[in-house]
Amino acid sequence: MRLHRLRITAFGPFTTTQDIDFDELSAAGLFLLHGPTGAGKTSVLDAVCYALYGSVPGPRQGSGQGMSLRSHHARPDTRTEVCLELTVAGRRLEITRQPPWERPKKRGTGTTTDKAQSWLREYATGDGTFGGGTWKDLSRSHQEIGEEVTQLLGMSKEQFCQVVLLPQGDFARFLRADAEARGKLLGRLFDTRRFAAVEQRLAERRRAAETQVREADAELLADAHRMQQAAGTGPGDGGAELPLPDAEPGAPGLADAVLAWAAVVRSGARERLTIARAALDHAESARAAAAAELDGARELARLQQRFAEAQQRAARLEEGADDHRRLTDRMERARKAEAVAPALGLRADAEAEHRRATAAEAHARDRLPAAYADEGATGLASAARKASEELGGLAAARRAERRVAELSGQRADLDRQERADEEVLQEAEGWLADWDTTRARLQEAVDAAQEATTRTEHLAGQLMAAQEQLDAARRRDRLAEEAATAEEQVLAARERAAHTHEHWLSLKERRLAGIAAELAAHLIDGAPCAVCGATEHPAPARKSADHVDRAAEEAALAAHRRAEEDRTAAERTRADVRAALAAATAAASDTPVADLAAAVAEVRHAYETARDRASGLHTAREKLAQAEREHGRRVAAQQEAARRVDSRATLRDALDREQRDLERELAHARGDCATVADRAAQLERRTALLTAAADAARAAADAAQRLKEADARVADAAFRAGFDTPAAAADALLDDRGHREFQHRLDAWQREEAAVRAVLAEPDTAAAARRPAASLADAEAAARDADRRTRAAASACDAAARRCADLDRLSARSAAAARRLAPLREEHDRVARLAALAAGTAADNERRMRLESYVLAARLEQVAAAATARLRRMSSGRYTLVHSDDRTGRGRSGLGLHVVDAWTGRERDTATLSGGETFFASLALALGLADVVTDEAGGVRLDTLFIDEGFGTLDDQTLDEVLDVLDALRERDRSVGIVSHVPDLRRRVHAQLEVVKGREGSVVRQRGGV
């Protein structure tokens, strides 16, 4: 990395733009950056760091995203900017950064904050030489530019500040620091966080594996407790014979102990299961014998009960024998009457039909005219045929009658159309008579509205200007009052500021007058006085009653400062109000508000009047267009109505001729009825009545003949069935319900008789009846006792079987858990050994060196080797830096740093070096660290370095040797900038960059070089 140019504007102490040409300074290889204290030498280095990383080292960054970097001397309209041109990794880049900027507002008063901005450009050369190409924009993103710079340099801001901007005093502290402090610095530079992460990851894995092993052991012990509960704790139980393994989760051998204990418990449970099964077999045999005895007793009792019930049923059958015989005779007479039943049914049907036919004939004859009352069926049918023939001849008359009605309707339609056309003609003539007057009136309304529209636009401009002047006048009057108030506030603030200032000065004088008492309050016998140094204090001053302490003085000073801030704020407010008042006065002149308001009201009234008139323009145009459309419609309607009047006269004559012909035809067909329809209805009714009466007369005659024949058949059937009269046969008949009831009673008596005989004839039942009565109570008691003993034995056997099953299941689960635990325990042991080794707590790690410390120790060896090459030359071959991994006391080893003195041949601590020796040892260490970090960053060349202070501690000879070493860096094409106050360096180093400070800010002066 080589710096070319740096441009600084309003940054730090620099007020104006300062340009620094590093190419000219670096041409000599060694250049000096000097200036008085506080001039801004370190600010130049801060500007380089800010251009690259967007922030400055350490606490100088401040807060507010870099707003504290702005120069306090800069003008309010000058923006802070840093522009750095450099070459890195063979690419020439230009980085421009602007921190956030609080600038005055472009409009109004006050300030606004602009966001930070960044630019990254690259110089693209056409022929490979500078000056023959152009700058190309790469990015304006803060994040992208930061990532690009970090990737090209290969180091973070912290590494850059340690390697390129070698800070004053940091490496001296590093040289004298303990191992822990060195480890923190080296860890930041070489980014060994990944090794610390490995340590942490191993520790986390160890804790996780230990937790998993403990959880698995706890689960094994829980299964063991479950097995103990499943085995039982009674006398002789396996759970009571063998106690649980006495071990905590995580203890070695816990799994084997649990599995061995479970095997013993399972063996005892199986023995108890065998005993329970033998007891169950014996109990089941006894229960089977008792059940057989109970079944025999129950069967004997059942047969004895069956025989007794059969004897009782036989006695009841003997008592009902007479009723059974009477019922049998009644069923026999009913079967004989069933032969006469069909003839009786036919006779009843014929009689009913005859009654209905006679009633229908009488009803039909009552509806006939008196002329047909004595006619028979044949006469009635002949009269019906004649009426039907006459009805058929009225069809043509009906069509003629419908046509006459249609003609009347058409005549009525013609009359309505004629009246409507007359109304249309009259209305059109009346409306068209006033058309010219109406059109002229509507056109005048359109013209007036158009003129009002033009005037409205003109008055709107006048109203806007008048309103703006009125608003400005009102603002002018309000600001005038505010200006008077602001003036009063300024006077009051000045008085308060003067009063607080006088109060503060008064308190300060009183405190100075009693300062001796204040100092005496801190005196301690035997300790030296801070003023005179005496250790004896015979008469210390005493505080007076009105003594003013430091807190009271500071409170008065703070009150004075607040009063000054209030005065400044009041003056700023007064200036703002006066500026706004001047602007309002310029806009409103001196015209009173009342006059301007009256003028605005007059213009607004005229504007509103014209606007109201102009609003009717659209309506007027629509009315005119609508009237013209109405005029065309009415003219067309007038012409169409006249055409329809001419065509209707011809149609009316044709309709009149057709109607006269049809009226003559209808007069003949209607006869004495009003209409043809009335005549047709009269004939239809007469035909229907005659036909119905003829049919009813024939049906009555037929029904009388069928009734006579049915009476003869019934008498013959009753005689053949053995009945004296048809009435006796009808009385002997049974309906279906009665027949089913009698038959059911007969069948039930027969079934009961057969069943009783069968039971009494059974050999087993008869033999049982001869035996003594059965005793069921004793047999049932014996069976219940055997069943109880069997259930108890079965319950014990089931419990033993469940116990064995539970123990087998839990044992299998414990064995599976033990198998799963084995590789987990091996993993835990392996990870625990690795974690202890990486953390430096293992017995194998003799030096108790952590993994990160081991890596940093290797880096420190490289740094010491690289620093020794320059330290020997600076010390004329006397000193050599070596790395030491010895332990210090009870601590850990790995990051020790010693110096070997060639004059004594002994190795000693770096803290024993003198001030000058410490400086050039620190310088050699810094340069060596730069070389190692450069190699670590991927070999990025660091062609520009800065060394900040420390040269004042060297004598002339050592200073020459140090400068020779720095000058030798040119052999690697490097340039070194020395930041120092030492006057002798101005004589020895010709290329110089001087920072000159002044009341208006600092400036840089560049001179020398090649």
DOPA-887442 format. One line per field, with one value per residue (C-alpha): x negated, y, z negated. Coordinates in steps of 0.02 Angstrom, whole numbers, plus 50000, padded with zeros to 5 digits. Each point is the difference from the previous one (the first is absolute). Example, Ala and Ser with C-alpha at 12.3 -4.5 7.8 and 13.67 -1.06 7.14 Angstrom:
2
px: [49385  49931] $
py: [49775  50172] $
pz: [49610  50033] $
This chain:
1010
px: [50000  49928  50078  49996  50105  50109  50123  50079  50140  50077  49931  49933  49897  49991  50121  49964  49953  49825  49913  49860  49893  49933  49915  49884  49972  49970  49872  49865  50056  50005  50101  50042  50173  49974  50086  50044  50106  50185  49963  50077  49860  50103  50152  49907  49985  50182  50049  49910  50089  50169  49982  49964  50119  50126  49946  49847  49904  50051  50108  49967  50146  50120  50187  50125  49924  49849  50081  49866  49866  50056  49887  50072  49914  50085  50130  50181  50015  49838  50023  49875  49914  49851  49933  49860  49914  49901  49939  50039  49985  49949  50158  50000  50152  50074  50107  50103  50099  50112  50061  50175  50015  50115  50022  50113  50169  50016  50173  50048  49897  49914  49892  50024  49888  49936  49957  49823  49942  49861  49927  49880  49916  49868  49877  50012  49843  49999  49812  49954  49927  50077  50069  50064  50165  50159  50081  50143  50132  50012  50119  50087  50050  49916  50012  49935  49854  49954  50005  49896  49865  49992  49984  49863  49898  50032  50011  50127  49991  49919  49866  49970  49978  49873  49905  50004  50036  49878  50077  49900  49974  50104  49852  49906  50148  50005  49817  50026  50173  50040  50051  50187  49983  49886  50128  50141  49898  49934  50175  50069  49857  49996  50185  49982  50182  50026  49880  50090  50161  49927  49963  50175  50076  49905  50055  50181  49991  49925  50141  50130  49928  49991  50181  50053  49905  50077  50174  49975  49938  50147  50118  49915  50023  50182  50028  49918  50123  50143  49937  49990  50181  50055  49912  50091  49930  50089  49913  49909  50010  49848  50009  49976  49863  49882  49980  49977  49821  49931  49931  50032  50035  49837  49906  49899  50074  50176  50076  49922  50057  50179  50006  49931  50127  50141  49949  50015  50170  50066  49946  50096  50155  50000  49992  50151  50093  49972  50070  50154  50039  49998  50120  50115  50009  50051  50135  50073  50017  50095  50113  50042  50054  50110  50078  50045  50086  50097  50057  50067  50099  50072  50054  50088  50093  50051  50074  50096  50071  50048  50099  50097  50046  50063  50118  50073  50029  50092  50122  50039  50038  50126  50094  50025  50057  50188  49955  49890  50144  50121  49869  49975  50189  50004  49854  50089  50160  49891  49912  50171  50058  49845  50079  50144  49888  49962  50185  50040  49862  50061  50178  49944  49900  50148  50117  49880  49975  50189  50026  49862  50069  50178  49940  49895  50147  50114  49868  49971  50186  50024  49878  50093  50135  50180  50019  49880  50062  50089  49878  49910  49815  50022  50097  49872  49854  50086  50030  49815  49942  50105  49930  49821  50025  50064  49850  49879  50074  49948  49809  50001  50110  49874  49856  50103  50042  49814  49957  50133  49920  49828  50068  50073  49830  49911  50124  49967  49810  50020  50099  49867  49859  50097  50022  49817  49940  50113  49922  49823  50039  50074  49856  49867  50081  50010  49817  49927  50090  49882  49837  49911  50031  49941  49840  49951  50026  49892  49860  49996  49980  49849  49915  50025  49925  49849  49965  50013  49872  49871  50027  49983  49827  49943  50069  49919  49826  50043  50071  49843  49883  50108  50013  49810  49973  50129  49915  49832  50074  50071  49833  49914  50108  49977  49811  49992  50074  49883  49851  50045  50018  49834  49915  50066  49940  49826  49987  50059  49877  49856  50044  50007  49833  49918  50075  49942  49827  49983  50063  49875  49854  50053  50004  49834  49918  50071  49938  49825  50002  50036  49902  49876  50137  50058  49822  49978  50151  49902  49841  49946  49876  49834  50047  49919  50100  50049  49945  49844  49952  49990  50051  50051  50158  50002  50134  50110  50121  50184  50150  50106  50188  50027  49866  50032  49950  49960  50176  50080  49876  50030  50189  49987  49890  50125  50142  49899  49969  50184  50044  49875  50079  50173  49936  49927  50161  50104  49890  50011  50190  50007  49896  50113  50157  49926  49954  50175  50075  49898  50057  50183  49987  49926  50144  50141  49926  50076  50184  50109  50078  50177  49978  49928  50139  50133  49918  49993  50184  50049  49902  50065  50182  49976  49913  50137  50135  49913  49965  50185  50048  49864  50056  50158  49903  50010  50185  50041  49911  50090  50169  49967  49946  50150  50120  49928  50019  50180  50036  49943  50100  50162  49986  49976  50148  50113  49959  50023  50172  50064  49948  50092  50163  50007  49973  50137  50148  49981  49987  50158  50109  49946  50039  50177  50046  49939  50096  50170  49986  49960  50144  50129  49929  50003  50182  50059  49888  50040  50189  50079  49830  49897  49841  49945  49906  50161  50091  49858  49999  50189  49985  49851  50097  50153  49899  49909  50160  50090  49850  49980  50184  50002  49847  50075  50165  49907  49889  50153  50084  49842  49975  50180  49974  49834  50080  50138  49874  49895  50151  50028  49817  49993  50155  49932  49827  50075  50109  49852  49891  50134  50072  50188  49988  49863  50012  49948  49849  49953  50010  49882  49862  49844  49894  49812  49958  50123  49946  49815  50040  50098  49870  49858  50087  50025  49818  49933  50102  49934  49817  50011  50075  49861  49862  50063  50009  49821  49927  50087  49935  49812  49897  49871  50135  50099  49841  49952  50174  49973  49833  49983  50004  49835  49891  49934  49938  49857  49944  50001  49901  49867  49989  49982  49859  49906  50023  49933  49844  49975  50015  49875  49876  50027  49974  49837  49944  50043  49907  49848  50009  50018  49854  49892  50057  49966  49830  49957  50056  49907  49845  50002  50017  49858  49890  50038  49963  49836  49952  50043  49905  49837  49947  50065  49889  49852  50036  50011  49832  49917  50074  49960  49817  49993  50088  49882  49849  50060  50043  49829  50071  49955  49858  49922  49986  49845  49987  50187  50004  50168  50025  50018  49844  49906  50043  49958  49835  49954  50045  49900  49848  50015  50018  49848  49895  50049  49971  49829  49930  50027  49971  49823  49958  50081  49908  49834  50022  50033  50184  50102  50187  50050  50166  50020  50132  49951  50135  50003  50045  50161  50061  49998  49855  49985  49985  49842  49879  49818  49849  49827  49857  49845  49887  50046  50058  50154  50186  50106  50172  50040  50061  49816  49959  49969  50112  49899  49972  50185  50038  49889  50048  50184  49962  49914  50146  50125  49907  49985  50185  50038  49902  50089  50173  49964  49955  50154  50111  49953  49838  50072  49852  50004  49896  50045  49977  50018  49908  50075  49877  49869  49841  49965  49941  49851  49822  49918  49912  50154  50107  49882  50010  50191  50010  49883  50117  50150  49905  49958  50185  49982  49915  50171  50071  50081  50020  50008  50080  49934  50118  49891  49963  49811  49913  49846  50108  50040  49814  49977  50161  50017  50173  50120  50186  50026  50167  50019  50139  50086  50155  50095  49946  49849  49916  49866  49838  49904  49818  49846  50003  49902] $
py: [50000  50170  50170  50130  50151  50057  50145  50060  50128  50062  49846  50009  50159  50033  50137  50013  49869  49926  49897  49878  49920  49836  49957  50150  49964  49814  50029  50024  49841  50089  50155  50097  50054  50134  50147  50070  49905  50003  50061  49844  49877  49852  50070  49969  49816  50001  50067  49854  49874  50086  49997  49813  49938  50140  50025  50058  49902  49990  50129  50137  49934  50068  49979  50049  49896  50113  50171  50042  49990  50166  50150  50129  50137  49954  50112  49939  49974  49900  49812  49884  49886  49881  49937  49870  49937  49838  49844  49830  49827  50081  50107  50190  50056  50163  49998  50152  50007  50135  49976  50057  50189  50120  50144  50154  49973  50066  50067  50077  49998  49864  49854  49829  49846  49923  49815  49934  49964  49895  49978  49870  50025  49901  50068  49901  50022  49971  49969  49945  50169  50131  50149  49908  49939  50055  49982  49876  50001  49835  50028  50127  49875  50013  49813  49951  50121  49937  49818  50039  50093  49864  49865  50092  50046  49832  50080  50082  50179  49942  49904  50148  50120  49883  49956  50158  50139  49942  50089  50089  49898  49848  49886  50057  49943  49839  49972  50015  49920  49832  49846  50037  50178  49939  49865  50128  50109  49855  49924  50160  50012  49819  49963  49839  50002  49838  49909  50073  49944  49825  50002  50060  49874  49856  50059  50012  49825  49933  50076  49938  49823  50000  50056  49863  49866  50060  50003  49822  49938  50085  49912  49833  50030  50051  49834  49910  50083  49951  49819  50005  50060  49869  49858  50044  50026  49862  49858  49889  50126  50032  50185  49973  49866  50108  50189  50124  50043  50140  50119  50177  50045  50012  49875  49867  49824  50059  49917  49828  50006  50041  49860  49870  50053  49988  49820  49943  50084  49917  49827  50019  50062  49846  49881  50084  49985  49811  49978  50107  49899  49834  50072  50059  49825  49921  50132  49980  49810  50025  50130  49880  49862  50121  50065  49823  49964  50165  49960  49828  50076  50134  49869  49893  50151  50050  49828  49991  50174  49952  49844  50099  50136  49867  49925  50173  50035  49831  50045  50168  49911  49883  50149  50083  49846  50055  50171  49914  49892  50150  50097  49853  49993  50188  49987  49856  50104  50145  49886  49947  50181  50043  49908  50126  50153  50035  50004  50112  50121  50009  50034  50143  50077  49990  50081  50144  50028  50003  50134  50110  49984  50043  50158  50056  49979  50105  50137  50008  50011  50142  50111  49972  50117  49946  49947  49853  49940  49842  49956  49834  49966  49988  50166  50091  49938  50057  50176  50011  49959  50138  50132  49946  50017  50178  50045  49944  50125  50154  49990  50123  50122  49998  50049  50142  50063  50003  50095  50132  50027  50018  50129  50103  49998  50057  50143  50053  49995  50110  50126  50005  50022  50140  50093  49976  50067  50153  50036  49980  50120  50131  49989  50009  50152  50089  49960  50045  50168  50064  49918  50158  50093  49852  49974  50183  50001  49844  50068  50162  49897  49906  50162  50078  49848  49999  50182  49965  49858  50117  50128  49865  49951  50181  50030  49837  50069  50166  49906  49890  50151  50097  49850  49974  50184  49987  49843  50089  50150  49891  49909  50171  50058  49835  50001  50180  49947  49848  50115  50111  49846  49930  50167  49995  49819  50048  50142  49885  49863  50126  50059  49819  49960  50155  49960  49817  50055  50122  49867  49872  50124  50045  49817  49968  50144  49938  49823  50062  50101  49841  49877  49972  49928  49890  49931  49978  49887  49869  50006  49839  49993  49934  50026  50143  50157  50021  50185  50010  49817  50005  49842  50096  50107  50099  50129  49950  50132  49984  50026  50153  49993  50069  49893  49961  49824  49936  49931  50170  50085  49869  50016  50190  49975  49876  50124  50136  49889  49955  50185  50034  49861  50073  50173  49929  49906  50157  50105  49866  49997  50191  49997  49868  50100  50161  49914  49929  50172  50083  49872  50021  50191  49993  49892  50101  50179  50116  49979  49964  49830  50072  50086  49842  49894  50118  49992  49808  49993  50113  49897  49837  50061  50045  49834  49898  50093  49969  49820  49970  50069  49899  49839  50001  49990  49813  49998  50136  49905  49840  50088  50073  49830  49916  50128  49974  49812  50024  50112  49865  49866  50100  50041  49815  49951  50127  49929  49818  50038  50079  49843  49884  50102  49972  49811  49970  50059  49857  49868  50063  49976  49818  49956  50073  49892  49837  50034  50026  49829  49908  50080  49931  49821  50007  50060  49834  49887  50076  49974  50059  50009  50152  49920  49845  49945  50008  49895  49870  49990  49972  49854  49923  49998  49921  49864  49956  49987  49889  49884  49983  49962  49866  49915  50003  49920  49856  49971  49990  49867  49894  50009  49940  49846  49953  50015  49877  49871  50015  49962  49833  49944  50037  49895  49849  50008  50010  49846  49895  50050  49938  50166  50032  50180  50114  50104  49847  49973  50184  49988  49847  50090  50063  50145  49980  50065  49885  49850  50033  50020  49836  49905  50069  49942  49824  49988  50061  49866  49863  50058  50010  49824  49927  50088  49939  49821  50011  50066  49868  49865  50052  49864  50121  50116  49856  49928  50169  50020  49838  50061  50111  50189  50078  50111  50148  50111  49884  49971  50188  50041  49870  50067  50182  49953  49904  50147  50125  49895  49985  50189  50034  49877  50076  50176  49947  49914  50153  50114  49888  49995  50190  50019  49889  50093  50170  49944  49927  50162  50113  49888  50004  50189  50015  49886  50103  50161  49926  49957  50176  50073  49909  50103  50158  49969  49966  50164  50092  49931  50048  50175  50030  49956  50117  50143  49987  49996  50154  50094  49962  49906  49822  49907  49968  50189  50027  50188  50030  50092  50033  49966  50185  50039  49864  50078  50175  49934  49942  50172  50083  49895  50064  50180  49983  49926  50140  50134  49930  50032  50189  50004  49934  50138  50136  49939  49968  49813  50002  49950  49855  49971  49820  49917  49906  49869  49979  50007  50149  49949  49899  50077  49932  50012  50042  50190  50051  50123  50022  50094  49917  50119  49951  50099  49893  49845  49992  50003  50128  50074  50140  50109  50026  50100  50187  50130  50015  49812  49972  50119  49918  49826  50051  50071  49840  49900  50111  49980  49813  49990  50097  49873  49851  50077  50044  49820  49943  50118  49910  50089  50175  50119  50144  50131  50144  49996  50131  50000  50112  50076  49925  50062  50127  49861  49953  50065  50059  49836  49894  50123  49982  49811  50005  50117  49888  49854  50101  50065  49819  49968  50085  49843  49920  50154  50065  50177  50041  50154  50053  50097  50091  50163  49967  50154  49898  49897  50156  50011  49816  49971  50114  49951  50081  50030  50139  50031  50183  50047  50168  50084  49965  49817  49900  49989  49883  50050  49875  50019  49898  49833  49949] $
pz: [50000  50050  49963  50139  49951  49856  50006  49835  49985  49835  49910  49823  49978  50188  50053  50185  50129  49973  50135  49954  50136  49928  50164  49979  49814  50030  50137  49868  49908  49831  49960  49842  49940  49867  49920  49830  49877  50050  50176  50078  50042  49940  50094  50164  49953  49944  50171  50085  49886  50023  50190  49997  49864  49971  49818  49902  49867  49820  49909  50127  50103  49869  50023  50133  50142  50021  49979  49869  50137  50075  49973  49881  50101  50164  50080  49983  50188  50018  49994  49916  50125  50008  50168  50008  50156  49980  50088  49924  50079  50164  50011  49987  49901  49939  49842  49952  49838  49927  49819  49947  50013  49909  50121  50008  50083  50178  49958  49836  49842  49900  50056  50077  50002  50162  49997  50017  50179  50075  50175  50067  50170  50094  50127  50162  50107  50185  50026  49822  49946  49888  50094  50151  49929  49913  49829  49992  49862  49904  49855  49887  49865  49829  49974  50174  49988  49826  50057  50156  49900  49865  50134  50095  49845  49916  49828  49886  49936  49837  50096  50116  49853  49920  50159  50106  49874  49866  49847  49869  49841  50052  50037  49847  49898  50102  49963  49811  49992  49920  50099  49988  50069  50141  50039  50020  50120  50103  50005  50079  50126  50057  49975  49901  49952  50097  49880  49849  50082  50015  49813  49962  50120  49919  49828  50059  50077  49838  49898  50124  50001  49810  49991  50121  49901  49836  50079  50068  49830  49914  50121  49958  49814  50032  50092  49853  49880  50115  50000  49809  49993  50129  49904  49837  49825  49901  49909  50121  50142  50108  49969  49813  50017  50106  49970  50144  50057  49891  50135  50063  50184  50097  49889  50096  50001  49959  50155  49964  49819  50049  50132  49875  49868  50129  50046  49819  49980  50161  49938  49836  50092  50115  49851  49922  50167  50007  49822  50041  50157  49902  49870  50140  50079  49833  49969  50175  49975  49836  50082  50144  49876  49901  50161  50055  49833  50013  50179  49943  49857  50113  50131  49867  49932  50177  50042  49835  50031  50180  49943  49869  50126  50125  49871  49963  50189  50021  49861  50083  50168  49917  49927  50175  50099  50014  50071  50127  50066  50018  50094  50118  50044  50037  50119  50093  50034  50060  50126  50073  50016  50099  50153  50002  49972  50186  50049  49852  50052  50181  49942  49886  50143  50121  49873  49969  50186  50030  49869  50076  50178  49947  49908  50149  50123  49888  49986  50189  50042  49874  50104  50166  50068  49967  50183  49973  49828  50066  50139  49991  50028  50190  50015  49893  50107  50162  49931  49948  50178  50075  49881  50036  50189  49979  49889  50137  50123  49890  50032  50150  49901  49857  50117  50072  49826  49950  50160  49962  49828  50081  50123  49857  49913  50158  50021  49820  50031  50154  49897  49863  50127  50085  49836  49954  50168  49983  49828  50072  50143  49884  49875  50137  50081  49831  49953  50170  50001  49858  50063  50063  49837  49893  50099  49989  49810  49973  50110  49898  49839  50074  50054  49826  49911  50118  49961  49811  50017  50077  49863  49864  50061  49997  49823  49934  50038  49913  49849  49979  50004  49877  49882  50001  49957  49859  49929  50006  49908  49863  49986  49993  49854  49907  50026  49942  49833  49994  50037  49853  49889  50063  49962  49822  49981  50064  49873  49861  50053  50003  49826  49936  50082  49923  49830  50002  50060  49856  49879  50064  49987  49824  49946  50085  49906  49835  50034  50044  49839  49900  50107  49858  49890  50142  50025  49812  49994  50098  49893  49913  49858  50065  50184  50097  50036  50183  49992  49890  49984  49809  49906  49843  49997  49837  50043  50148  50061  49952  50112  49965  49982  50177  50082  50184  50053  50174  50028  49971  50118  50136  49978  50022  50154  50072  49967  50088  50151  50010  49993  50141  50103  49967  50054  50161  50037  49967  50117  50134  49982  50011  50160  50077  49956  50071  50163  50017  49958  50137  50128  49949  50006  50174  50059  49917  50005  49867  50046  49846  49984  49994  50171  50077  49925  50072  50172  49991  49949  50147  50126  49925  50013  50183  50030  49918  50096  50165  49952  49961  50170  50088  49915  50109  50165  50016  49951  50128  50139  49953  50002  50173  50069  49920  50076  50175  49982  49942  50152  50121  49910  50003  50186  50041  49888  50089  50171  49944  49922  50162  50099  49879  50014  50189  49990  49869  50109  50128  49862  49914  50158  50024  49819  50013  50151  49919  49838  50089  50088  49838  49903  50125  49980  49809  49987  50080  49892  49826  50008  49838  49905  49982  50070  50092  49846  49897  50132  50000  49810  50001  50122  49906  49836  50080  50086  49839  49896  50127  50018  49811  49975  50137  49923  49823  50061  50084  49845  49882  50107  50005  49810  49964  50109  49911  49826  50049  50059  49839  49887  50090  49982  49812  49960  50095  49914  49822  50030  50062  49847  49877  49944  49998  50060  50073  49840  49893  50111  49984  49808  49996  50096  49906  50055  50020  49827  49912  50104  49955  49816  49987  50100  49893  49841  50071  50057  49833  49906  50112  49985  49810  49990  50110  49901  49831  50063  50069  49836  49893  50116  49988  49908  49924  49934  49924  49919  49929  49925  49904  49924  49842  50025  50062  49881  50103  49857  49948  50180  50040  49841  50045  50179  49941  49881  50138  50122  49871  49972  50188  50029  49861  50077  50174  49934  49916  50161  50107  49880  50008  50191  50011  49880  50112  50157  49922  49940  50171  50087  49880  50006  50191  49998  49874  50106  50155  49904  49938  50180  50057  49853  50038  50154  49914  49849  50115  50092  49832  49942  50165  50005  49816  50030  50153  49908  49851  50116  50099  49839  49923  49850  50053  49915  50171  50028  49894  50033  49976  50167  50082  50186  50042  49898  50092  50169  49938  49931  50175  50069  49860  50047  50179  49939  49883  50141  50121  49865  49951  50175  49975  49811  50018  50121  49895  49843  50089  49981  49812  49983  50069  49970  49960  49964  49836  49961  49816  49869  49884  49824  49998  50164  50176  50121  50184  50028  49909  50084  49943  50062  50010  49957  50103  49882  49850  50090  49890  50039  49907  49999  50123  49855  49949  50159  49986  50080  50161  50007  49976  50146  50130  49936  50020  50173  50053  49931  50093  50165  49974  49959  50160  50102  49920  50014  50181  50038  49903  50104  50159  50043  50027  50009  49875  50091  49883  49810  49863  49833  49866  49871  49882  50086  49862  49884  50112  49998  50160  50040  49969  50097  50149  49990  49989  50148  50098  49967  50054  50151  50045  50022  50169  50058  49996  50090  49841  49936  49815  49924  49830  49887  49872  49908  49994  50077  50051  50118  50102  50040  50037  50103  50151  50062  49877  49977  49873  49914  49948  49880  49983  49930  50161  50009  50057  50171  50072  50085  50105  50048  50042  50087  50153] $
